[in-house]
Structure formats: structure tokens, C-alpha cells
């Protein structure tokens, strides 16, 4: 019986870098754009209780009510609401983080972990206008996008326009693309 062995060589075979599928950043203007997305939102403290949130017929109307009246929740919760067209939507509502870097980091970590655990590959983000300053809302949203991309937790992230300036959101998406796109992270923007 003879055994054949392969003689090692010093010639390394070049390995091409692996490209991920990529991430799509989407500017969403109505409920149709986010039909299959897990919606993540927070609002200032206010009067809208959990039960009223469940009774909303559309995601847009719910976000408007939260923006206008604030939410009466102390712990993050996940709910499903039936849309006007009969489809179910998942919405993750969290208390508004305090307006400082440490609380932002905790909030981003908690939301990222939730998304990973839910295996929600499509995520829509809307920090309600007036909950924190628009500048800080953009910064917090950018931190969350970075975290989700790093964790490879989402394939599509939508920014719900609502009452935000469309051009500012588009500029934010373009800046994120410039910052985060590498040979391993492909980012596409749809607007």
C-alpha cells in the first residue's frame, strides 16, 4: 500500500475578499414603503396608552398620534397592529432615551439586541419629531444604523419621512453610505 502526500509550496492562492449582500437604505414616505418592516419608534412622554396604540388602523396614524400626544409607556414593547388593508404590522415602541451619549448607547444596544433576537431583516426607523432635537434624532438614528450594520442584523433600513425634512434624511443616508461602504459592506440608497 502506498501513501501519497502533497508537498507544501510557498505559493499562496489569492483569496478574493468576500462581499456581503449589502444593505439598502430607503426613504419611506407612506405605509406601503414599510409594509414588511419592523417599525421602531420612540416619542416623548405623554398620554397615548398601549391599548390605544393597538387600535390604530395605520402605522402613519399611530406615529402621528405618538408625535402629537406622546406615549404613556415605561418599558419597550412589541405590538402588532392591523393595517387598514388588513395586513399586520409589527411595531417596537420604546421610551425616549435621555438626551445624552450614555443613554443613546444603551438605547442603541437594546434596540440592536431586540432586532437580532426577532430576526427582523427589514427595519423602519422613526424617532418622533419633538421627542429630542432633530440634530440628536439624526445622530441617534445614525448610531443605530451603524450598530445594525456591524451586527449584520438588517438587510433593509427605512427612514420614515413623516415630518422630517426629506432632503436632510437623504443627506444623512448619503453620509452613512460614504462612511460605511467598504469592500465588505455594500450600501444602496432608494429614494
N, CA and C atoms as a LAMMPS dump frame, in Angstrom:
ITEM: TIMESTEP
0
ITEM: NUMBER OF ATOMS
573
ITEM: BOX BOUNDS ff ff ff
-5.0000000000000000e+02 5.0000000000000000e+02
-5.0000000000000000e+02 5.0000000000000000e+02
-5.0000000000000000e+02 5.0000000000000000e+02
ITEM: ATOMS id mol type element x y z
1 1 1 N 0.848 -1.158 0
2 1 2 C 0 0 0
3 1 3 C 0.893 1.22 0
4 2 1 N 0.613 2.157 -0.879
5 2 2 C 1.424 3.36 -0.903
6 2 3 C 0.581 4.561 -0.501
7 3 1 N 1.191 5.466 0.209
8 3 2 C 0.523 6.691 0.656
9 3 3 C 1.121 7.848 -0.095
10 4 1 N 0.27 8.635 -0.702
11 4 2 C 0.755 9.814 -1.416
12 4 3 C 0.536 11.04 -0.548
13 5 1 N 1.515 11.894 -0.518
14 5 2 C 1.39 13.149 0.219
15 5 3 C 1.599 14.304 -0.73
16 6 1 N 1.026 15.416 -0.366
17 6 2 C 1.176 16.62 -1.175
18 6 3 C 2.276 17.457 -0.563
19 7 1 N 3.185 17.89 -1.39
20 7 2 C 4.271 18.717 -0.913
21 7 3 C 3.796 20.156 -0.781
22 8 1 N 3.94 20.761 0.43
23 8 2 C 3.508 22.148 0.586
24 8 3 C 4.373 23.08 -0.252
25 9 1 N 3.782 24.097 -0.767
26 9 2 C 4.514 25.104 -1.531
27 9 3 C 4.39 26.44 -0.828
28 10 1 N 5.195 27.374 -1.202
29 10 2 C 5.162 28.723 -0.645
30 10 3 C 4.278 29.646 -1.48
31 11 1 N 3.594 29.122 -2.449
32 11 2 C 2.732 29.925 -3.312
33 11 3 C 1.329 29.965 -2.717
34 12 1 N 0.971 31.083 -2.21
35 12 2 C -0.366 31.232 -1.629
36 12 3 C -1.361 31.564 -2.735
37 13 1 N -2.487 30.915 -2.676
38 13 2 C -3.551 31.227 -3.626
39 13 3 C -4.251 32.485 -3.151
40 14 1 N -4.353 33.488 -4.018
41 14 2 C -5.02 34.71 -3.576
42 14 3 C -6.506 34.44 -3.289
43 15 1 N -6.949 34.973 -2.194
44 15 2 C -8.348 34.841 -1.819
45 15 3 C -9.007 36.19 -2.039
46 16 1 N -10.058 36.178 -2.827
47 16 2 C -10.742 37.445 -3.066
48 16 3 C -11.588 37.783 -1.847
49 17 1 N -11.687 39.076 -1.522
50 17 2 C -12.476 39.456 -0.362
51 17 3 C -13.937 39.092 -0.551
52 18 1 N -14.553 38.641 0.507
53 18 2 C -15.959 38.264 0.487
54 18 3 C -16.815 39.52 0.567
55 19 1 N -17.784 39.631 -0.315
56 19 2 C -18.715 40.76 -0.269
57 19 3 C -20.01 40.298 0.364
58 20 1 N -20.491 41.076 1.301
59 20 2 C -21.801 40.809 1.883
60 20 3 C -22.861 41.136 0.842
61 21 1 N -24.087 40.687 1.088
62 21 2 C -25.178 41.008 0.175
63 21 3 C -25.392 42.504 0.098
64 22 1 N -25.181 43.177 1.173
65 22 2 C -25.369 44.612 1.186
66 22 3 C -26.593 45.013 1.975
67 23 1 N -26.696 46.297 2.177
68 23 2 C -27.78 46.883 2.941
69 23 3 C -28.426 47.955 2.085
70 24 1 N -29.745 48.014 2.133
71 24 2 C -30.48 49.048 1.423
72 24 3 C -30.984 50.063 2.427
73 25 1 N -30.726 51.331 2.165
74 25 2 C -31.274 52.425 2.957
75 25 3 C -32.393 53.04 2.122
76 26 1 N -33.587 53.12 2.703
77 26 2 C -34.768 53.551 1.983
78 26 3 C -35.398 54.744 2.686
79 27 1 N -35.816 55.742 1.931
80 27 2 C -36.617 56.832 2.482
81 27 3 C -38.071 56.478 2.248
82 28 1 N -38.809 56.269 3.332
83 28 2 C -40.197 55.813 3.259
84 28 3 C -41.139 56.993 3.455
85 29 1 N -42.056 57.162 2.517
86 29 2 C -42.989 58.283 2.617
87 29 3 C -44.394 57.87 3.019
88 30 1 N -44.729 56.579 2.917
89 30 2 C -46.058 56.14 3.36
90 30 3 C -46.007 54.687 3.817
91 31 1 N -47.142 54.189 4.291
92 31 2 C -47.212 52.838 4.852
93 31 3 C -46.823 51.755 3.853
94 32 1 N -47.076 51.97 2.571
95 32 2 C -46.731 50.954 1.562
96 32 3 C -45.229 50.707 1.518
97 33 1 N -44.433 51.746 1.78
98 33 2 C -42.978 51.604 1.722
99 33 3 C -42.424 50.739 2.853
100 34 1 N -43.197 50.585 3.924
101 34 2 C -42.69 49.86 5.101
102 34 3 C -43.571 48.667 5.463
103 35 1 N -44.323 48.164 4.499
104 35 2 C -45.268 47.087 4.754
105 35 3 C -44.664 45.861 5.401
106 36 1 N -43.436 45.495 5.045
107 36 2 C -42.817 44.296 5.595
108 36 3 C -41.685 44.618 6.581
109 37 1 N -41.671 45.838 7.087
110 37 2 C -40.619 46.271 8.013
111 37 3 C -41.106 46.248 9.466
112 38 1 N -40.196 45.949 10.36
113 38 2 C -40.428 46.152 11.782
114 38 3 C -40.206 47.64 12.028
115 39 1 N -41.23 48.332 12.502
116 39 2 C -41.135 49.778 12.741
117 39 3 C -40.624 49.999 14.159
118 40 1 N -39.613 50.84 14.29
119 40 2 C -39.055 51.177 15.598
120 40 3 C -39.262 52.659 15.825
121 41 1 N -39.857 52.999 16.964
122 41 2 C -40.125 54.402 17.241
123 41 3 C -40.028 54.677 18.736
124 42 1 N -39.821 55.932 19.045
125 42 2 C -39.961 56.42 20.408
126 42 3 C -40.556 57.818 20.327
127 43 1 N -41.202 58.21 21.396
128 43 2 C -41.81 59.534 21.449
129 43 3 C -41.61 60.096 22.838
130 44 1 N -41.872 61.363 22.989
131 44 2 C -41.808 61.993 24.307
132 44 3 C -42.85 61.334 25.222
133 45 1 N -42.678 61.525 26.517
134 45 2 C -43.683 61.035 27.459
135 45 3 C -44.972 61.79 27.22
136 46 1 N -46.093 61.078 27.326
137 46 2 C -47.37 61.715 27.067
138 46 3 C -48.539 60.856 27.489
139 47 1 N -49.618 60.952 26.706
140 47 2 C -50.886 60.382 27.146
141 47 3 C -51.347 59.148 26.382
142 48 1 N -50.74 58.787 25.256
143 48 2 C -51.249 57.659 24.464
144 48 3 C -50.852 56.344 25.128
145 49 1 N -51.859 55.586 25.654
146 49 2 C -51.547 54.314 26.295
147 49 3 C -51.423 53.177 25.272
148 50 1 N -50.89 52.083 25.734
149 50 2 C -50.664 50.904 24.912
150 50 3 C -51.943 50.467 24.201
151 51 1 N -53.059 50.407 24.904
152 51 2 C -54.314 49.929 24.32
153 51 3 C -54.744 50.788 23.128
154 52 1 N -54.609 52.102 23.233
155 52 2 C -54.963 52.975 22.102
156 52 3 C -54.039 52.754 20.91
157 53 1 N -52.765 52.453 21.183
158 53 2 C -51.83 52.202 20.091
159 53 3 C -52.265 50.985 19.287
160 54 1 N -52.759 49.96 19.979
161 54 2 C -53.196 48.743 19.297
162 54 3 C -54.397 48.974 18.391
163 55 1 N -55.168 49.997 18.666
164 55 2 C -56.395 50.254 17.919
165 55 3 C -56.18 51.107 16.667
166 56 1 N -54.966 51.561 16.436
167 56 2 C -54.694 52.404 15.26
168 56 3 C -54.788 51.584 13.985
169 57 1 N -55.351 52.17 12.939
170 57 2 C -55.536 51.473 11.671
171 57 3 C -54.362 51.568 10.72
172 58 1 N -53.437 52.491 10.972
173 58 2 C -52.283 52.603 10.087
174 58 3 C -51.058 53.002 10.901
175 59 1 N -49.918 52.609 10.403
176 59 2 C -48.666 52.963 11.061
177 59 3 C -48.488 54.476 11.057
178 60 1 N -48.794 55.112 9.919
179 60 2 C -48.635 56.562 9.826
180 60 3 C -49.484 57.283 10.866
181 61 1 N -50.727 56.842 11.045
182 61 2 C -51.615 57.485 12.012
183 61 3 C -51.094 57.262 13.435
184 62 1 N -50.617 56.054 13.728
185 62 2 C -50.058 55.781 15.049
186 62 3 C -48.867 56.694 15.329
187 63 1 N -47.956 56.804 14.376
188 63 2 C -46.776 57.648 14.576
189 63 3 C -47.177 59.109 14.76
190 64 1 N -48.19 59.552 14.018
191 64 2 C -48.683 60.914 14.158
192 64 3 C -49.234 61.146 15.57
193 65 1 N -50.021 60.204 16.077
194 65 2 C -50.588 60.331 17.425
195 65 3 C -49.487 60.325 18.492
196 66 1 N -48.499 59.469 18.331
197 66 2 C -47.394 59.436 19.294
198 66 3 C -46.607 60.741 19.262
199 67 1 N -46.417 61.258 18.058
200 67 2 C -45.692 62.518 17.894
201 67 3 C -46.462 63.668 18.535
202 68 1 N -47.765 63.679 18.333
203 68 2 C -48.608 64.767 18.824
204 68 3 C -48.833 64.717 20.331
205 69 1 N -49.166 63.536 20.844
206 69 2 C -49.564 63.42 22.251
207 69 3 C -48.529 62.742 23.147
208 70 1 N -47.509 62.135 22.577
209 70 2 C -46.54 61.397 23.389
210 70 3 C -47.098 60.043 23.791
211 71 1 N -46.249 59.215 24.365
212 71 2 C -46.657 57.858 24.732
213 71 3 C -46.603 57.667 26.235
214 72 1 N -47.477 56.827 26.713
215 72 2 C -47.566 56.535 28.133
216 72 3 C -47.035 55.126 28.381
217 73 1 N -45.751 54.911 28.063
218 73 2 C -45.115 53.615 28.281
219 73 3 C -43.81 53.821 29.031
220 74 1 N -43.471 52.855 29.867
221 74 2 C -42.219 52.948 30.618
222 74 3 C -41.228 51.87 30.219
223 75 1 N -41.698 50.817 29.564
224 75 2 C -40.834 49.727 29.115
225 75 3 C -41.02 49.515 27.619
226 76 1 N -39.962 49.138 26.908
227 76 2 C -40.11 48.845 25.476
228 76 3 C -41.102 47.703 25.27
229 77 1 N -41.883 47.769 24.199
230 77 2 C -42.775 46.661 23.907
231 77 3 C -42.97 46.522 22.407
232 78 1 N -43.292 45.307 22.02
233 78 2 C -43.533 44.974 20.622
234 78 3 C -45.021 44.732 20.456
235 79 1 N -45.601 45.302 19.415
236 79 2 C -47.015 45.063 19.173
237 79 3 C -47.256 44.851 17.69
238 80 1 N -48.392 44.264 17.396
239 80 2 C -48.813 44.1 16.01
240 80 3 C -50.126 44.851 15.852
241 81 1 N -50.197 45.674 14.822
242 81 2 C -51.457 46.363 14.547
243 81 3 C -51.941 45.928 13.173
244 82 1 N -53.234 45.887 13.013
245 82 2 C -53.818 45.537 11.721
246 82 3 C -53.966 46.806 10.906
247 83 1 N -53.357 46.817 9.742
248 83 2 C -53.452 47.969 8.86
249 83 3 C -54.832 48.084 8.242
250 84 1 N -55.101 49.224 7.654
251 84 2 C -56.4 49.452 7.003
252 84 3 C -56.654 48.442 5.889
253 85 1 N -55.583 47.937 5.296
254 85 2 C -55.739 46.953 4.221
255 85 3 C -55.79 45.522 4.754
256 86 1 N -55.799 45.354 6.082
257 86 2 C -55.909 44.037 6.699
258 86 3 C -54.588 43.366 6.995
259 87 1 N -53.473 43.983 6.58
260 87 2 C -52.172 43.374 6.86
261 87 3 C -51.728 43.727 8.272
262 88 1 N -50.969 42.835 8.85
263 88 2 C -50.46 43.056 10.2
264 88 3 C -49.093 43.728 10.116
265 89 1 N -48.849 44.676 10.999
266 89 2 C -47.554 45.356 11.066
267 89 3 C -46.989 45.205 12.46
268 90 1 N -45.691 44.962 12.531
269 90 2 C -45.027 44.88 13.826
270 90 3 C -44.384 46.233 14.138
271 91 1 N -44.632 46.705 15.35
272 91 2 C -44.095 47.995 15.77
273 91 3 C -43.463 47.825 17.142
274 92 1 N -42.223 48.281 17.267
275 92 2 C -41.488 48.213 18.518
276 92 3 C -41.407 49.635 19.062
277 93 1 N -42.091 49.879 20.172
278 93 2 C -42.157 51.217 20.763
279 93 3 C -41.299 51.215 22.019
280 94 1 N -40.41 52.195 22.117
281 94 2 C -39.547 52.298 23.295
282 94 3 C -39.708 53.674 23.921
283 95 1 N -39.456 53.756 25.217
284 95 2 C -39.409 55.092 25.82
285 95 3 C -38.302 55.916 25.165
286 96 1 N -38.468 57.212 25.166
287 96 2 C -37.468 58.116 24.6
288 96 3 C -36.206 58.068 25.449
289 97 1 N -35.039 57.836 24.839
290 97 2 C -33.812 57.865 25.639
291 97 3 C -33.533 59.288 26.117
292 98 1 N -32.882 59.39 27.243
293 98 2 C -32.474 60.717 27.718
294 98 3 C -31.524 61.329 26.699
295 99 1 N -31.468 62.634 26.68
296 99 2 C -30.722 63.36 25.659
297 99 3 C -29.24 63.447 26.027
298 100 1 N -28.566 62.261 26.084
299 100 2 C -27.127 62.245 26.343
300 100 3 C -26.502 61.003 25.723
301 101 1 N -25.213 61.054 25.523
302 101 2 C -24.493 59.997 24.809
303 101 3 C -24.631 58.64 25.487
304 102 1 N -24.534 58.599 26.815
305 102 2 C -24.591 57.313 27.53
306 102 3 C -25.943 56.641 27.319
307 103 1 N -27.038 57.372 27.472
308 103 2 C -28.356 56.78 27.276
309 103 3 C -28.589 56.395 25.812
310 104 1 N -28.016 57.158 24.887
311 104 2 C -28.113 56.786 23.477
312 104 3 C -27.449 55.431 23.253
313 105 1 N -26.254 55.245 23.82
314 105 2 C -25.518 53.99 23.648
315 105 3 C -26.307 52.813 24.214
316 106 1 N -26.912 52.991 25.385
317 106 2 C -27.724 51.933 25.994
318 106 3 C -28.924 51.63 25.101
319 107 1 N -29.607 52.675 24.617
320 107 2 C -30.777 52.505 23.766
321 107 3 C -30.413 51.777 22.472
322 108 1 N -29.332 52.19 21.834
323 108 2 C -28.89 51.56 20.583
324 108 3 C -28.588 50.081 20.831
325 109 1 N -27.905 49.765 21.927
326 109 2 C -27.597 48.372 22.251
327 109 3 C -28.858 47.547 22.466
328 110 1 N -29.822 48.107 23.185
329 110 2 C -31.075 47.405 23.463
330 110 3 C -31.86 47.161 22.177
331 111 1 N -31.971 48.172 21.315
332 111 2 C -32.72 48.022 20.069
333 111 3 C -32.015 47.034 19.147
334 112 1 N -30.706 47.119 19.034
335 112 2 C -29.95 46.186 18.191
336 112 3 C -30.16 44.755 18.662
337 113 1 N -30.059 44.523 19.955
338 113 2 C -30.264 43.179 20.506
339 113 3 C -31.681 42.677 20.215
340 114 1 N -32.666 43.553 20.342
341 114 2 C -34.057 43.179 20.051
342 114 3 C -34.206 42.767 18.594
343 115 1 N -33.645 43.537 17.695
344 115 2 C -33.752 43.24 16.26
345 115 3 C -33.058 41.925 15.933
346 116 1 N -31.885 41.708 16.505
347 116 2 C -31.174 40.445 16.292
348 116 3 C -32.032 39.28 16.786
349 117 1 N -32.601 39.401 17.982
350 117 2 C -33.418 38.325 18.552
351 117 3 C -34.694 38.076 17.754
352 118 1 N -35.293 39.127 17.203
353 118 2 C -36.512 38.975 16.406
354 118 3 C -36.23 38.51 14.981
355 119 1 N -34.954 38.536 14.597
356 119 2 C -34.55 38.188 13.228
357 119 3 C -35.32 39.022 12.199
358 120 1 N -35.49 40.279 12.524
359 120 2 C -36.191 41.215 11.636
360 120 3 C -35.181 41.795 10.659
361 121 1 N -35.188 41.323 9.437
362 121 2 C -34.194 41.756 8.451
363 121 3 C -34.533 43.103 7.816
364 122 1 N -35.789 43.549 7.948
365 122 2 C -36.22 44.836 7.405
366 122 3 C -36.706 45.702 8.563
367 123 1 N -36.093 46.861 8.719
368 123 2 C -36.358 47.73 9.862
369 123 3 C -36.683 49.13 9.367
370 124 1 N -37.701 49.751 9.96
371 124 2 C -38.056 51.141 9.648
372 124 3 C -37.912 51.967 10.926
373 125 1 N -37.262 53.115 10.826
374 125 2 C -36.942 53.93 11.994
375 125 3 C -37.683 55.263 11.962
376 126 1 N -38.292 55.606 13.106
377 126 2 C -38.912 56.922 13.224
378 126 3 C -38.873 57.406 14.666
379 127 1 N -37.841 58.203 15.016
380 127 2 C -37.894 58.894 16.307
381 127 3 C -38.841 60.077 16.141
382 128 1 N -39.944 60.072 16.86
383 128 2 C -40.977 61.089 16.673
384 128 3 C -40.423 62.501 16.841
385 129 1 N -40.812 63.367 15.95
386 129 2 C -40.397 64.77 15.996
387 129 3 C -40.794 65.355 17.347
388 130 1 N -39.876 66.07 17.971
389 130 2 C -40.152 66.707 19.249
390 130 3 C -39.748 65.88 20.452
391 131 1 N -39.433 64.596 20.247
392 131 2 C -39.007 63.762 21.376
393 131 3 C -37.632 64.23 21.861
394 132 1 N -36.743 64.423 20.925
395 132 2 C -35.433 65.028 21.18
396 132 3 C -35.183 65.979 20.016
397 133 1 N -34.12 66.761 20.085
398 133 2 C -33.858 67.707 18.998
399 133 3 C -33.642 66.945 17.688
400 134 1 N -33.946 67.585 16.567
401 134 2 C -33.761 66.936 15.271
402 134 3 C -32.315 66.527 15.054
403 135 1 N -31.373 67.35 15.489
404 135 2 C -29.951 67.011 15.349
405 135 3 C -29.636 65.734 16.109
406 136 1 N -30.125 65.631 17.345
407 136 2 C -29.859 64.434 18.141
408 136 3 C -30.625 63.224 17.614
409 137 1 N -31.806 63.444 17.039
410 137 2 C -32.555 62.331 16.443
411 137 3 C -31.774 61.743 15.273
412 138 1 N -31.171 62.596 14.465
413 138 2 C -30.354 62.127 13.345
414 138 3 C -29.138 61.381 13.87
415 139 1 N -28.472 61.927 14.89
416 139 2 C -27.292 61.258 15.451
417 139 3 C -27.654 59.899 16.032
418 140 1 N -28.762 59.833 16.756
419 140 2 C -29.201 58.569 17.349
420 140 3 C -29.544 57.558 16.255
421 141 1 N -30.215 57.999 15.208
422 141 2 C -30.546 57.124 14.087
423 141 3 C -29.278 56.608 13.418
424 142 1 N -28.3 57.477 13.221
425 142 2 C -27.028 57.062 12.616
426 142 3 C -26.316 56.034 13.488
427 143 1 N -26.32 56.24 14.808
428 143 2 C -25.703 55.266 15.708
429 143 3 C -26.371 53.906 15.574
430 144 1 N -27.708 53.902 15.477
431 144 2 C -28.425 52.639 15.355
432 144 3 C -28.102 51.956 14.022
433 145 1 N -28.065 52.707 12.933
434 145 2 C -27.734 52.131 11.63
435 145 3 C -26.336 51.513 11.676
436 146 1 N -25.371 52.232 12.238
437 146 2 C -24.011 51.688 12.352
438 146 3 C -24.014 50.375 13.137
439 147 1 N -24.739 50.359 14.244
440 147 2 C -24.804 49.169 15.093
441 147 3 C -25.442 47.994 14.353
442 148 1 N -26.52 48.247 13.625
443 148 2 C -27.2 47.176 12.897
444 148 3 C -26.333 46.622 11.77
445 149 1 N -25.606 47.5 11.101
446 149 2 C -24.707 47.035 10.036
447 149 3 C -23.564 46.234 10.635
448 150 1 N -23.002 46.713 11.726
449 150 2 C -21.907 45.987 12.386
450 150 3 C -22.362 44.608 12.851
451 151 1 N -23.594 44.525 13.355
452 151 2 C -24.138 43.255 13.84
453 151 3 C -24.698 42.39 12.706
454 152 1 N -24.675 42.912 11.476
455 152 2 C -25.26 42.233 10.313
456 152 3 C -26.693 41.816 10.618
457 153 1 N -27.438 42.743 11.23
458 153 2 C -28.785 42.45 11.731
459 153 3 C -29.903 42.855 10.784
460 154 1 N -29.604 43.593 9.72
461 154 2 C -30.679 44.057 8.831
462 154 3 C -30.182 44.128 7.389
463 155 1 N -31.098 43.825 6.482
464 155 2 C -30.804 43.936 5.05
465 155 3 C -31.348 45.236 4.472
466 156 1 N -32.418 45.744 5.099
467 156 2 C -33.051 46.964 4.625
468 156 3 C -33.422 47.826 5.821
469 157 1 N -33.045 49.099 5.762
470 157 2 C -33.404 50.045 6.807
471 157 3 C -34.09 51.233 6.161
472 158 1 N -35.309 51.49 6.598
473 158 2 C -36.082 52.607 6.055
474 158 3 C -36.088 53.742 7.067
475 159 1 N -35.97 54.944 6.573
476 159 2 C -36.119 56.143 7.388
477 159 3 C -37.481 56.721 7.046
478 160 1 N -38.389 56.715 8.01
479 160 2 C -39.738 57.213 7.772
480 160 3 C -39.695 58.735 7.762
481 161 1 N -40.122 59.322 6.664
482 161 2 C -40.006 60.765 6.496
483 161 3 C -40.901 61.506 7.487
484 162 1 N -42.18 61.152 7.561
485 162 2 C -43.07 61.833 8.499
486 162 3 C -42.949 63.336 8.366
487 163 1 N -42.637 64.003 9.492
488 163 2 C -42.476 65.458 9.453
489 163 3 C -41.004 65.87 9.366
490 164 1 N -40.104 64.928 9.12
491 164 2 C -38.702 65.285 8.925
492 164 3 C -38.514 65.832 7.522
493 165 1 N -37.502 66.629 7.347
494 165 2 C -37.182 67.186 6.043
495 165 3 C -36.575 66.086 5.173
496 166 1 N -37.21 65.837 4.039
497 166 2 C -36.79 64.773 3.128
498 166 3 C -35.322 64.937 2.714
499 167 1 N -34.934 66.161 2.372
500 167 2 C -33.565 66.421 1.923
501 167 3 C -32.564 66.114 3.026
502 168 1 N -32.883 66.483 4.27
503 168 2 C -31.965 66.183 5.376
504 168 3 C -31.81 64.682 5.579
505 169 1 N -32.919 63.931 5.473
506 169 2 C -32.83 62.477 5.608
507 169 3 C -32.022 61.861 4.467
508 170 1 N -32.212 62.366 3.259
509 170 2 C -31.446 61.859 2.129
510 170 3 C -29.962 62.146 2.332
511 171 1 N -29.626 63.347 2.795
512 171 2 C -28.224 63.676 3.077
513 171 3 C -27.646 62.765 4.157
514 172 1 N -28.446 62.455 5.193
515 172 2 C -27.992 61.543 6.238
516 172 3 C -27.692 60.169 5.638
517 173 1 N -28.583 59.671 4.788
518 173 2 C -28.373 58.368 4.158
519 173 3 C -27.116 58.377 3.291
520 174 1 N -26.908 59.449 2.541
521 174 2 C -25.71 59.552 1.696
522 174 3 C -24.438 59.596 2.531
523 175 1 N -24.468 60.319 3.651
524 175 2 C -23.304 60.362 4.537
525 175 3 C -23.022 58.991 5.146
526 176 1 N -24.069 58.278 5.541
527 176 2 C -23.886 56.926 6.077
528 176 3 C -23.289 56 5.017
529 177 1 N -23.767 56.133 3.789
530 177 2 C -23.225 55.302 2.707
531 177 3 C -21.74 55.579 2.525
532 178 1 N -21.366 56.856 2.488
533 178 2 C -19.963 57.22 2.318
534 178 3 C -19.113 56.681 3.464
535 179 1 N -19.624 56.786 4.678
536 179 2 C -18.887 56.351 5.861
537 179 3 C -18.769 54.83 5.965
538 180 1 N -19.837 54.116 5.646
539 180 2 C -19.902 52.687 5.962
540 180 3 C -19.632 51.748 4.795
541 181 1 N -19.698 52.25 3.563
542 181 2 C -19.496 51.355 2.428
543 181 3 C -18.028 50.983 2.305
544 182 1 N -17.769 49.699 2.288
545 182 2 C -16.419 49.163 2.105
546 182 3 C -16.523 47.993 1.142
547 183 1 N -15.414 47.298 0.945
548 183 2 C -15.474 46.119 0.087
549 183 3 C -16.346 45.034 0.718
550 184 1 N -16.532 45.088 2.038
551 184 2 C -17.36 44.091 2.719
552 184 3 C -18.783 44.566 2.997
553 185 1 N -19.038 45.843 2.853
554 185 2 C -20.37 46.397 3.115
555 185 3 C -20.814 47.208 1.905
556 186 1 N -21.755 46.665 1.173
557 186 2 C -22.331 47.377 0.04
558 186 3 C -23.61 48.061 0.522
559 187 1 N -23.749 49.345 0.228
560 187 2 C -24.932 50.096 0.673
561 187 3 C -25.587 50.747 -0.538
562 188 1 N -26.881 50.509 -0.658
563 188 2 C -27.67 51.076 -1.748
564 188 3 C -28.717 51.987 -1.129
565 189 1 N -28.953 53.135 -1.771
566 189 2 C -29.967 54.082 -1.28
567 189 3 C -31.104 54.144 -2.287
568 190 1 N -32.329 54.01 -1.772
569 190 2 C -33.523 54.129 -2.606
570 190 3 C -34.329 55.311 -2.063
571 191 1 N -34.629 56.247 -2.948
572 191 2 C -35.409 57.424 -2.519
573 191 3 C -36.367 57.839 -3.599
